C-alpha cells in the first residue's frame, strides 16, 4: 500500500515539477513580430531604395572673392580660427578676488571624466544592481522553506467504559513536535514533506475491568508527503514565473536606462565642450575688437586735443562704440565662466569642483571635416541601438506577460490535494520511527476543490484591461520608432546644413577681413586721418568681428550637431571608443560606500587616452597665459 501511494505521489510530483507551460498561453507571438517588422520596413522603405552612402558637401565661396593667394594666407593667419587658435584671452579676477587660474582640458579627457564621475551616471549605475536584487527576491519564492513547531496539550473528559456503572474520567497529556520542508513549484503547486513526533499519556480513574494493549505513555511518529496543485487557475510556469520575468525585464530596462544616461552624458559633455570653445573664441574676438577700438579712440582724442577736425559728437560716437565693445567683453567673459561651470558640473572632477573658481580652458579646436553617411544605415543603426527601442520592446513583453496572467485568472479554480501519511507507534521514539519503514499504517488522501465566481466579471474585466494595455504598448513602440526616425533625419539635416554654413560664414569673414585690410592700406597712404575715415574703420572692425564670431559658432555648431547625430543613432559611446559594462551589485555597493567609481568601471576606454596619465582627472591648474 505504501509503495502504491508513494508511487502515485512521485509521479504527480515529477509531472508537475517539470515546469510545463500552460497550454493557454504561447509566448511566441508571430503575428505581433510581423506587425512590428512591417512597421519598421515601412519607415525604411524609401531610404532602402537609395542605400548608397553620401558625403556632406559644400561649394567653396572664398574663390569668388578673387583674393590673391598670398593675401588670403595673410588674412587666414590674422583672423578667424587660425588666429584664435594662436592666441589666448585674458581674464579679470575671480569671485574670490584672486588672479584667475586655468586648467587645460581636452575633449577626450572631458568625456572620459564625465562618464566615470557624472552624478547622473552614478545614480543610474545603481539601478541595475537594485533590480538584480529584486530578481533574486522574485526567484527566492521557489526556494525550499524549513519550518517547525511544537505544542503541548492536556485534556480532561468523561469516557464510558465497559462494565462500569458510572462514566470514567480520562486525562490525556500530549506533547508533539513537527519539522519539515516545503517548496513552491513553478507549476503553481506546493510540495511538503514533514515528520512529527508525539508523546501521549492517558490516565483512567477508576479502571474497572479494562484492558489497554497500547503502550501508555505512547510514542508516535508520523511522516507526511503532501502535494497541493492548482489544475486550471494559477497553473503553469508562464503564470507562476510571470513576476520573475517582469523583474528580469525591469533589470534589463535599468541597464538600458544606464546606457541611455551614458550616451546622453557623452553628448552633453561634447556640446558643453564646444560651447566653451565658442565662448572662449568669442571672448578673444571681442577683446581684440576692443583693443582696435581703443586705438581709434586714442587717435580721435589726440586730434581733438590738437584742435583739428574732430567734433565732439564724432568723438562721443567713437567712445560710445568702444564702451559698447567693453560691455561685450564683460558679457563674453561671463559666458566663458558659465560655460566652464557647466562643463565642470557634467564631468564632476574632484580636482575641479563647481564651487571652485578654477576655469577650464579647452585645448582641442573643432573640426570642419566632412562626414560620410547613409540614411538607411543611420536609421537602421538607430533602430538597433537606441535604448528607447529596447525599452519599448520590454514594455510590450511586460504587457504580454500581464495579459497571459489575466487570461489564466479567467479560468475556474480547481485544486488538487494528494497526501500520503505513514504512522508508527511504540514505547520509544526509535522503535516508532523504525515502524515507519514497515508501512503497516498508511493513510492516503486525494481530493479536488472547485470554485468559480458566477458571471466571473472581475476576471473578464481585468483581462480586457490587460489586453488594451498590450495594444497601447504596441502603439507606444511604433511611436518611439517614428520619433527616432524623425530624430535621426533632423540630426542629419542639421549636420548637413551646418557643414554648408561653415563655408558661407568663412567667406563672409574673409570678405570682411579683406574689406578691413584694404582700409588699413589706405590708412597708411593718407596724410591725414579724417573723423569720417576713422568711423568707417570702427564699423569695418565691428563687421569683421561679427563675421569671425559667426564662423566659429558655425564650426562649433557643426561639431555639436555631429555629436547629437551619433547620440540619435545610439552610438555615442562607440564613437568615443568606450566599452559599456554593467556593474555587478558588489561593484555598485563598493562604489556607493567609497563615493567613487569601483575598480571595475562602468566604462572602459578602448584605444589610447591621448597621452593623458589619469582619465579621471583634469590637468593641473595653471596661471592664465597672457597674450
C-alpha positions, 0 to 999 in steps of 0.5 A, spaced: 500 500 500 505 504 501 509 503 495 502 504 491 501 511 494 508 513 494 508 511 487 502 515 485 505 521 489 512 521 485 509 521 479 504 527 480 510 530 483 515 529 477 509 531 472 508 537 475 515 539 477 517 539 470 515 546 469 510 545 463 507 551 460 500 552 460 497 550 454 493 557 454 498 561 453 504 561 447 509 566 448 511 566 441 507 571 438 508 571 430 503 575 428 505 581 433 513 580 430 510 581 423 506 587 425 512 590 428 517 588 422 512 591 417 512 597 421 519 598 421 520 596 413 515 601 412 519 607 415 525 604 411 522 603 405 524 609 401 531 610 404 532 602 402 531 604 395 537 609 395 542 605 400 548 608 397 552 612 402 553 620 401 558 625 403 556 632 406 558 637 401 559 644 400 561 649 394 567 653 396 565 661 396 572 664 398 574 663 390 569 668 388 572 673 392 578 673 387 583 674 393 590 673 391 593 667 394 598 670 398 593 675 401 588 670 403 594 666 407 595 673 410 588 674 412 587 666 414 593 667 419 590 674 422 583 672 423 578 667 424 580 660 427 587 660 425 588 666 429 584 664 435 587 658 435 594 662 436 592 666 441 589 666 448 584 671 452 585 674 458 581 674 464 579 679 470 579 676 477 575 671 480 569 671 485 574 670 490 578 676 488 584 672 486 588 672 479 584 667 475 587 660 474 586 655 468 586 648 467 587 645 460 582 640 458 581 636 452 575 633 449 577 626 450 579 627 457 572 631 458 568 625 456 572 620 459 571 624 466 564 625 465 562 618 464 566 615 470 564 621 475 557 624 472 552 624 478 547 622 473 551 616 471 552 614 478 545 614 480 543 610 474 549 605 475 545 603 481 539 601 478 541 595 475 544 592 481 537 594 485 533 590 480 538 584 480 536 584 487 529 584 486 530 578 481 533 574 486 527 576 491 522 574 485 526 567 484 527 566 492 519 564 492 521 557 489 526 556 494 525 550 499 522 553 506 524 549 513 519 550 518 517 547 525 513 547 531 511 544 537 505 544 542 503 541 548 496 539 550 492 536 556 485 534 556 480 532 561 473 528 559 468 523 561 469 516 557 464 510 558 467 504 559 465 497 559 462 494 565 462 500 569 456 503 572 458 510 572 462 514 566 470 514 567 474 520 567 480 520 562 486 525 562 490 525 556 497 529 556 500 530 549 506 533 547 508 533 539 513 536 535 513 537 527 519 539 522 519 539 515 520 542 508 516 545 503 517 548 496 513 552 491 513 549 484 513 553 478 507 549 476 503 553 481 503 547 486 506 546 493 510 540 495 511 538 503 514 533 506 514 533 514 515 528 520 512 529 527 513 526 533 508 525 539 508 523 546 501 521 549 499 519 556 492 517 558 490 516 565 483 512 567 480 513 574 477 508 576 479 502 571 474 497 572 475 491 568 479 494 562 484 492 558 489 497 554 494 493 549 497 500 547 503 502 550 501 508 555 505 513 555 505 512 547 510 514 542 508 516 535 511 518 529 508 520 523 511 522 516 507 526 511 508 527 503 503 532 501 502 535 494 497 541 493 496 543 485 492 548 482 489 544 475 486 550 471 487 557 475 494 559 477 497 553 473 503 553 469 510 556 469 508 562 464 503 564 470 507 562 476 514 565 473 510 571 470 513 576 476 520 573 475 520 575 468 517 582 469 523 583 474 528 580 469 525 585 464 525 591 469 533 589 470 534 589 463 530 596 462 535 599 468 541 597 464 538 600 458 536 606 462 544 606 464 546 606 457 541 611 455 544 616 461 551 614 458 550 616 451 546 622 453 552 624 458 557 623 452 553 628 448 552 633 453 559 633 455 561 634 447 556 640 446 558 643 453 565 642 450 564 646 444 560 651 447 566 653 451 570 653 445 565 658 442 565 662 448 572 662 449 573 664 441 568 669 442 571 672 448 578 673 444 574 676 438 571 681 442 577 683 446 581 684 440 575 688 437 576 692 443 583 693 443 582 696 435 577 700 438 581 703 443 586 705 438 581 709 434 579 712 440 586 714 442 587 717 435 580 721 435 582 724 442 589 726 440 586 730 434 581 733 438 586 735 443 590 738 437 584 742 435 583 739 428 577 736 425 574 732 430 567 734 433 565 732 439 559 728 437 564 724 432 568 723 438 562 721 443 560 716 437 567 713 437 567 712 445 560 710 445 562 704 440 568 702 444 564 702 451 559 698 447 565 693 445 567 693 453 560 691 455 561 685 450 567 683 453 564 683 460 558 679 457 563 674 453 567 673 459 561 671 463 559 666 458 566 663 458 565 662 466 558 659 465 560 655 460 566 652 464 561 651 470 557 647 466 562 643 463 565 642 470 558 640 473 557 634 467 564 631 468 564 632 476 572 632 477 574 632 484 580 636 482 575 641 479 569 642 483 563 647 481 564 651 487 571 652 485 573 658 481 578 654 477 576 655 469 577 650 464 580 652 458 579 647 452 585 645 448 582 641 442 579 646 436 573 643 432 573 640 426 570 642 419 571 635 416 566 632 412 562 626 414 560 620 410 553 617 411 547 613 409 540 614 411 538 607 411 544 605 415 543 611 420 536 609 421 537 602 421 543 603 426 538 607 430 533 602 430 538 597 433 541 601 438 537 606 441 535 604 448 528 607 447 527 601 442 529 596 447 525 599 452 519 599 448 520 592 446 520 590 454 514 594 455 510 590 450 513 583 453 511 586 460 504 587 457 504 580 454 506 577 460 500 581 464 495 579 459 497 571 459 496 572 467 489 575 466 487 570 461 489 564 466 485 568 472 479 567 467 479 560 468 475 556 474 479 554 480 480 547 481 485 544 486 488 538 487 490 535 494 494 528 494 497 526 501 500 520 503 501 519 511 505 513 514 504 512 522 508 508 527 507 507 534 511 504 540 514 505 547 520 509 544 521 514 539 526 509 535 522 503 535 516 508 532 520 511 527 523 504 525 515 502 524 515 507 519 519 503 514 514 497 515 508 501 512 503 497 516 499 504 517 498 508 511 493 513 510 492 516 503 488 522 501 486 525 494 481 530 493 479 536 488 476 543 490 472 547 485 470 554 485 468 559 480 465 566 481 458 566 477 458 571 471 466 571 473 466 579 471 472 581 475 476 576 471 473 578 464 474 585 466 481 585 468 483 581 462 480 586 457 484 591 461 490 587 460 489 586 453 488 594 451 494 595 455 498 590 450 495 594 444 497 601 447 504 598 448 504 596 441 502 603 439 507 606 444 513 602 440 511 604 433 511 611 436 518 611 439 520 608 432 517 614 428 520 619 433 527 616 432 526 616 425 524 623 425 530 624 430 535 621 426 533 625 419 533 632 423 540 630 426 542 629 419 539 635 416 542 639 421 549 636 420 548 637 413 546 644 413 551 646 418 557 643 414 554 648 408 554 654 413 561 653 415 563 655 408 558 661 407 560 664 414 568 663 412 567 667 406 563 672 409 569 673 414 574 673 409 570 678 405 570 682 411 577 681 413 579 683 406 574 689 406 578 691 413 585 690 410 584 694 404 582 700 409 588 699 413 592 700 406 589 706 405 590 708 412 597 708 411 597 712 404 593 718 407 596 724 410 591 725 414 586 721 418 579 724 417 573 723 423 569 720 417 575 715 415 576 713 422 568 711 423 568 707 417 574 703 420 570 702 427 564 699 423 569 695 418 572 692 425 565 691 428 563 687 421 569 683 421 568 681 428 561 679 427 563 675 421 569 671 425 564 670 431 559 667 426 564 662 423 566 659 429 559 658 432 558 655 425 564 650 426 562 649 433 555 648 431 557 643 426 561 639 431 555 639 436 550 637 431 555 631 429 555 629 436 547 629 437 547 625 430 551 619 433 547 620 440 540 619 435 543 613 432 545 610 439 552 610 438 555 615 442 559 611 446 562 607 440 564 613 437 568 615 443 571 608 443 568 606 450 566 599 452 559 599 456 559 594 462 554 593 467 556 593 474 555 587 478 551 589 485 558 588 489 561 593 484 555 598 485 555 597 493 563 598 493 562 604 489 556 607 493 560 606 500 567 609 497 563 615 493 567 613 487 567 609 481 569 601 483 575 598 480 571 595 475 568 601 471 562 602 468 566 604 462 572 602 459 576 606 454 578 602 448 584 605 444 589 610 447 587 616 452 591 621 448 597 621 452 593 623 458 596 619 465 589 619 469 582 619 465 579 621 471 582 627 472 583 634 469 590 637 468 593 641 473 591 648 474 595 653 471 596 661 471 592 664 465 597 665 459 597 672 457 597 674 450 
